Amino acid sequence: MWKTMVAGVAALTIAGAAHAADYPTKDITIIVPFKPGGAVDTTSRIIAEASKGYMDGVELKVENRDGGSGVVGQTYAANATPDGYTVLAMTSSVVTNPELKGASYKVSDFTPVALYTLDPEVIAVPAGSPFKTIEDFIAAAKERKLNIVNSGIGTSHHMAGLAIENGSGLTFNYVNTRGFGDQLQAVLGGHVDAALWPYGEAKQHADAGSIRILAVALDDRMEALPDVPTWDEAGLGVEAWTTFRGWGVPKGTPDEAVAYLADLLQQVSEDEGYIEKITDAGYPLAYRDAAGFKKIIDSYATLTGKIIKEQGFGKE
């Protein structure tokens, strides 16, 4: 009987090892919880393309499941089978949506895999705006509530606006849309006063001259924007604000799959072709492993939790 038990355990061990070694045996789906064309979608597609050189016979497939400021896609990913074949493109809203939108999942329902970019927030206006400087913007905001477009309640961009409100005493009227394309049209069409965007989304339009960046949320001025003041310099009461983007998987995903995905993302992050494409698009490189990513998530949760409490928000 003892020999039979030993043989059975050995067989299970061998089978488990073989299963781990075989992963992945099919394409892996990256769930983007927003419409095509935005920063999460764009960076996910750049990663998927670059990953082809590091995967054997399988690929990363990007799938958009937008709605509810990310809730639809995030909920889908949280409820997916934890087998390593569903990965969530995690953004800051995965932390705040359970608090503000009544999402059924918690951020702890995801296992962080790795972070690939941290993107500073900017205040942007159309090229024809009367606000030529951040001082003009602040002066107008003291006279009336400015209309600020962003991607929805609970997103990092909405939270950034609330952080400015808490730090400066200004108040804004938020115009929420489902995707960057809609936000851009609102700005260019003069339907709003300004936008709160990550630099990566604003860069190409600023370079083209269709919008103007008034201030950037970093501790120091950006090398790419030496004449643009930081939010702290401008007196907005916010030292730095960045949007994180990384990968997470449903809790319970095998460790072997998590390790494979983390290694894959690290290899992609070091790929010269990927680095060129991602930086040309304006997205700052910032790879962090699972532990480093979790620290960023926890820090953001603490920061936004304080803002939500101070603003007196309840669930929708």
C-alpha positions in Angstrom: 0.0 0.0 0.0 2.9 2.3 0.9 4.5 1.7 -2.5 1.1 2.5 -4.2 0.8 5.8 -2.3 4.4 6.8 -3.2 3.8 5.9 -6.8 0.6 7.9 -6.8 2.2 11.0 -5.3 5.1 10.7 -7.8 2.7 10.5 -10.7 0.8 13.6 -9.5 4.1 15.5 -9.1 5.3 14.6 -12.5 1.9 15.5 -14.0 1.9 18.8 -12.2 5.5 19.6 -13.4 4.6 18.6 -17.0 1.5 20.9 -16.8 3.6 23.8 -15.6 6.2 23.2 -18.2 3.6 23.1 -20.9 2.1 26.5 -20.1 1.1 28.3 -22.2 -0.5 25.9 -24.6 -2.8 28.5 -26.2 -3.1 32.2 -26.7 -3.3 34.5 -23.6 -6.0 37.1 -23.6 -5.2 40.6 -22.3 -8.4 42.3 -21.1 -8.4 46.0 -21.7 -11.3 47.5 -19.7 -11.6 50.6 -22.0 -12.4 51.4 -25.6 -9.7 51.1 -28.3 -7.4 54.0 -28.9 -6.6 55.0 -25.3 -3.4 54.6 -23.4 -4.2 51.2 -21.9 -5.2 49.8 -25.3 -2.3 51.4 -27.2 0.3 50.1 -24.7 -1.3 46.7 -24.5 -1.1 46.3 -28.3 2.5 47.5 -28.4 3.3 44.8 -25.7 1.4 42.1 -27.6 3.3 42.8 -30.8 6.7 42.9 -29.1 6.0 39.7 -27.1 5.8 37.6 -30.3 9.6 37.3 -30.3 9.5 35.7 -26.8 6.6 33.3 -27.1 6.6 29.9 -28.8 3.5 29.0 -30.9 1.1 31.2 -28.9 0.4 34.9 -28.8 -1.1 37.7 -26.6 -4.5 38.7 -27.8 -5.9 42.1 -26.8 -9.7 42.1 -26.0 -11.5 45.3 -25.2 -14.4 45.1 -22.7 -15.2 48.7 -21.9 -18.0 50.2 -19.8 -18.5 51.7 -16.3 -15.1 53.5 -16.2 -13.4 50.1 -16.4 -15.8 48.1 -14.2 -17.1 45.8 -17.0 -13.7 44.5 -18.0 -12.3 44.4 -14.5 -15.2 42.4 -13.3 -14.9 40.0 -16.2 -11.3 39.5 -15.5 -11.8 39.0 -11.7 -14.4 36.3 -12.5 -12.3 34.5 -15.2 -10.9 31.0 -14.6 -7.6 31.5 -12.8 -5.6 29.4 -15.2 -3.1 32.0 -16.6 -5.0 32.6 -19.8 -6.8 35.8 -18.8 -4.7 38.8 -17.8 -6.1 42.2 -16.8 -4.5 45.3 -18.1 -4.5 46.9 -14.6 -4.9 50.7 -14.2 -5.5 52.9 -11.2 -9.3 52.6 -11.5 -9.1 48.9 -10.4 -8.4 50.3 -6.9 -11.2 53.0 -6.8 -14.0 51.3 -8.7 -15.0 49.0 -5.8 -15.2 52.1 -3.6 -17.0 54.5 -5.9 -18.8 52.3 -8.4 -19.9 49.4 -6.2 -18.0 46.9 -8.3 -18.4 43.3 -7.1 -14.7 42.6 -7.0 -11.9 43.9 -4.7 -8.4 44.8 -5.8 -7.2 41.9 -3.6 -9.1 39.6 -6.0 -6.1 40.1 -8.4 -2.6 38.9 -8.1 -0.2 41.6 -9.4 2.2 40.3 -12.1 4.3 43.4 -13.0 4.1 47.1 -13.8 5.3 48.4 -17.1 4.7 52.2 -17.0 4.0 55.1 -14.7 2.5 58.1 -16.6 2.4 61.6 -15.1 -0.9 63.5 -15.2 -1.1 66.8 -17.2 -3.6 69.6 -17.5 -4.2 70.2 -21.2 -6.2 72.8 -23.1 -7.0 73.3 -26.8 -4.5 75.3 -28.8 -7.0 78.1 -29.1 -7.8 78.3 -25.4 -7.6 81.7 -23.7 -5.5 79.9 -21.0 -2.0 80.4 -22.2 -0.4 79.5 -18.9 -1.4 77.6 -15.7 -1.7 80.9 -14.0 -4.5 81.8 -16.5 -6.2 78.5 -15.8 -6.1 79.0 -12.0 -7.3 82.6 -12.3 -10.3 81.5 -14.3 -11.0 78.6 -12.0 -11.3 81.0 -9.1 -14.0 82.9 -11.0 -16.1 79.9 -12.1 -16.2 76.1 -12.1 -14.3 75.0 -15.1 -15.5 72.0 -17.2 -12.8 69.3 -17.1 -13.1 66.2 -19.3 -11.8 62.9 -18.1 -12.5 59.1 -18.5 -15.0 58.7 -15.7 -15.6 58.8 -12.0 -13.0 56.8 -10.0 -10.4 56.8 -12.7 -6.9 58.2 -11.8 -7.7 61.3 -13.8 -10.8 62.0 -11.8 -8.9 61.3 -8.7 -6.2 63.7 -9.8 -8.8 66.5 -10.2 -10.0 65.8 -6.7 -6.5 65.9 -5.4 -6.1 69.4 -6.9 -9.4 70.4 -5.3 -8.2 69.2 -1.9 -4.8 70.9 -2.4 -5.8 74.2 -3.9 -9.4 74.9 -2.9 -10.5 75.1 -6.5 -13.5 73.1 -7.7 -14.3 71.6 -11.1 -17.2 70.3 -13.0 -16.3 66.9 -14.4 -17.4 65.8 -17.9 -17.0 62.0 -18.1 -16.7 60.1 -21.4 -15.9 56.5 -22.2 -12.8 56.9 -24.3 -9.9 59.1 -25.1 -11.2 59.8 -28.6 -14.4 61.3 -27.2 -12.4 63.3 -24.7 -10.2 64.7 -27.5 -13.1 65.7 -29.6 -14.6 67.5 -26.6 -11.4 69.4 -26.1 -10.7 70.3 -29.7 -14.3 71.2 -30.2 -14.2 73.7 -27.3 -17.0 71.8 -25.5 -14.9 71.8 -22.3 -12.3 74.1 -20.8 -9.5 71.5 -20.2 -8.6 67.9 -19.8 -6.8 65.8 -17.2 -4.8 63.2 -19.1 -1.8 61.1 -18.7 1.2 62.6 -20.6 1.3 59.5 -22.9 -2.1 60.3 -24.3 -1.5 64.0 -24.6 2.0 64.0 -26.1 1.3 63.4 -29.8 -1.4 66.1 -29.9 0.8 68.5 -28.0 3.6 67.8 -30.5 1.1 68.4 -33.4 0.1 71.7 -31.9 -3.6 70.9 -31.4 -3.4 71.1 -27.6 -1.3 72.9 -25.0 0.0 71.3 -21.8 -0.1 73.8 -19.0 1.3 71.8 -16.1 2.6 68.3 -15.3 2.3 66.3 -12.1 5.9 65.4 -11.3 8.3 66.3 -8.6 10.6 68.0 -11.2 10.0 69.4 -14.6 10.0 66.9 -17.5 13.1 66.9 -19.7 10.7 66.8 -22.7 8.7 69.8 -21.3 11.3 72.1 -19.7 9.1 75.2 -19.9 6.0 73.5 -18.4 5.8 73.9 -14.6 4.9 71.2 -12.2 1.6 71.1 -10.3 3.4 71.9 -7.1 5.3 74.9 -8.7 1.9 76.2 -9.9 0.4 76.1 -6.4 -2.0 73.3 -7.0 -1.1 71.6 -3.8 -0.2 68.3 -5.5 3.5 67.2 -5.7 3.1 64.3 -8.1 0.4 62.2 -9.7 1.0 59.3 -12.0 -1.2 56.7 -13.6 0.1 53.1 -13.3 -0.3 50.4 -15.9 0.5 46.8 -15.4 -0.7 43.2 -15.5 -2.8 41.4 -12.9 -4.4 37.9 -13.0 -7.3 36.5 -11.1 -6.5 35.4 -7.5 -5.6 31.7 -7.5 -3.7 31.7 -10.8 -0.9 29.1 -10.6 2.5 30.5 -9.4 4.1 29.0 -12.5 1.8 31.0 -14.8 2.4 34.2 -12.8 6.2 33.7 -13.0 6.0 33.1 -16.8 3.9 36.3 -17.4 6.2 38.4 -15.2 9.3 37.1 -17.0 7.6 37.7 -20.4 6.8 41.3 -19.5 10.3 41.9 -18.2 11.8 40.6 -21.5 9.5 42.8 -23.5 10.3 45.8 -21.3 14.0 45.3 -22.2 13.4 44.8 -25.9 14.9 47.6 -28.0 12.0 47.7 -30.5 9.5 47.9 -27.7 11.5 50.6 -25.9 11.6 52.7 -29.1 7.9 52.3 -29.8 6.7 52.9 -26.3 8.9 56.0 -25.7 8.1 57.5 -29.1 4.4 57.2 -28.2 5.2 59.1 -25.0 4.7 56.4 -22.3 7.5 56.4 -19.7 9.2 53.1 -19.1 8.9 51.9 -15.5 9.1 48.1 -15.1 8.5 46.8 -11.6 8.2 43.2 -10.5 5.2 41.8 -8.6 6.4 43.1 -5.2 7.2 46.5 -6.5 3.9 46.7 -8.3 2.0 45.7 -5.2 3.7 48.5 -3.2 2.5 51.1 -5.9 -1.0 49.7 -5.8 -1.1 49.8 -2.0 0.2 53.4 -1.9 -2.4 54.5 -4.4 -5.1 52.8 -2.4 -4.1 54.7 0.7 -3.9 58.0 -1.2 -7.2 57.7 -3.0 -8.9 56.3 0.1 -8.0 59.6 1.9 -9.3 61.7 -1.0 -12.6 59.7 -1.2 -13.1 60.2 2.5 -12.4 63.9 2.4 -14.7 64.4 -0.6 -17.5 62.5 1.2 -18.1 60.1 -1.8 -20.4 57.2 -1.5 -20.9 54.3 -4.0 -23.0 55.1 -7.1 
